[in-house]
Amino acid sequence: MYDLSPQLVCWSVSMTAVLVTFQVPEMLHNDAGDQGFSHCGYFLLQNAGILMGFGIMLLIAIFEHKIKLDISL
């Protein structure tokens, strides 16, 4: 049984930081109006996705001591 929770937390934080970095310009300069969507709705949808990602990261951080992976090769 391997306890990979510190590595999982590091990877999840790094990937979230990268995704947020790429997401911010898209949120600021979107072409939702050209595709028939409202800018406000598009903005809210993107923020909901970011908040869900932060929520998942928070759950991983809270329960990291209980996360155990059994990798049998």
Buried (B, 14 or more C-beta within 10 A) or exposed (E): EEEEBEEBBEEBEEEBEEEEEEBEEEBEEBEBEEEEBEEEEBBEEBEEEBEEBEEEBEEBEEEBEEEEEEEEE
